[in-house]
């Protein structure tokens, strides 16, 4: 386990990595849509172009944060589910002698005489 994993936790690091990866296409998509909108509004008022650009910038900041939060929440839920399954698998079982059907029965007479 690396230093970052130790300091921040595996789920947090994985969620951050996936959020950064997804932010590439999210920001590119928002930029492309904003570019098309600005091209269509070339002859429109500056205030409308400013509004479109501001919304695009706000989305470029917000979408990666939302992606991180949803990814991190999913990673935590998966980690909890795996942890609960591991705890259930590690619960101590009764000794094998207690599970035998004949453990409570007396020894046969042939063995007792020997």
N, C-alpha and C positions, 0 to 999 in steps of 0.2 A: 504494500500500500504506500502510495506516495505521500509527500508532505502535505499537499493540498487536500488529499482525501482525509488525512488525519486531522487537519485543522478544521475543515469545513464539513466533512461528512460525505460519504459516497453519493447519497441521493441528491444532495445539493449540487455537487460537482457535475453529476450526470445531467441534471435538469438545466444547469447553466450552459453546459455544452450543447444540448439539444436546442435550447432557446437561441443561442448564438447561431447555430446552423440554420434553424428555421427563419431567423431574422433576415438572412440574406435574401431569400425569395420573397418574404413578406414585404420588405422595404423596396425591393425591385418592382414588385407588383404595384405597390402604392405609387411609386415614382412613375411607372409607365402610365397608370390611369391618370395621375395628376398632369403628366406631360401631354396626354391626349386632350384632357379637359382644357389645359392652358392654350393648346394649339387651336382648339375650337373657339375659345374665348379671346382670341388675339385682338379682335376689333371691339371687344366688350370694354367695360369700364375697369379701371385699375383696382377699384375696391372689390369687384367680383374676383378678379385674378388673385388679389391678395388673400381673399377669403378661401379660395380653393387651395392656394399654397399653404396657408396656415393649417387648414384641416389635414392636408397631406403630411405636413411636418408633425402634427399632433398624433396622427395615426402611426407614423414611423417611430415615434417614441413609445406609444402605448402598446402596439401589437407585440413587440418582443417581451414586454413585461407581462402581458396577459399569457403569452405562450409559456414563459417561465413559471408563472404561478400554476397554470393547469398541469404542466409537466411535473413540477415539483410535488403537487398534491397527488398525482397519479403514482409517482415513485414512492411517496411515503405510504400510500395505501398498499401498494404491492409489497413493500418492505414489511409492513405490519402483518400482512397475510402470510408471507413466507416465515416471518418470525413466529407467528402463532402456530403454524404447522410444524415448525422445528421444535417448539416447546412441547407440543402435543406428542411428537415422536420421541422426545427425550424423557417423558414421564416414566418413573421407575415402575417396572412390572413386578408382579409377585414372583417370588423364587419358584423355580421349576418344580421343586418338591411339593409345593403347595398346590400346584396345578394338576398333579397326577391324581387320577381317580382313586387309586388304591392307597394313597398316602395315609388315609385315616383308618384303613383296615389293618387288623393285626396280621402278623406274618403267618404264612401257612405252617401247619403242624410239622411237616416234613423238615422244614428248615430249622424250626425251633429245637427239635431233638438233636440235630447234628451239632 
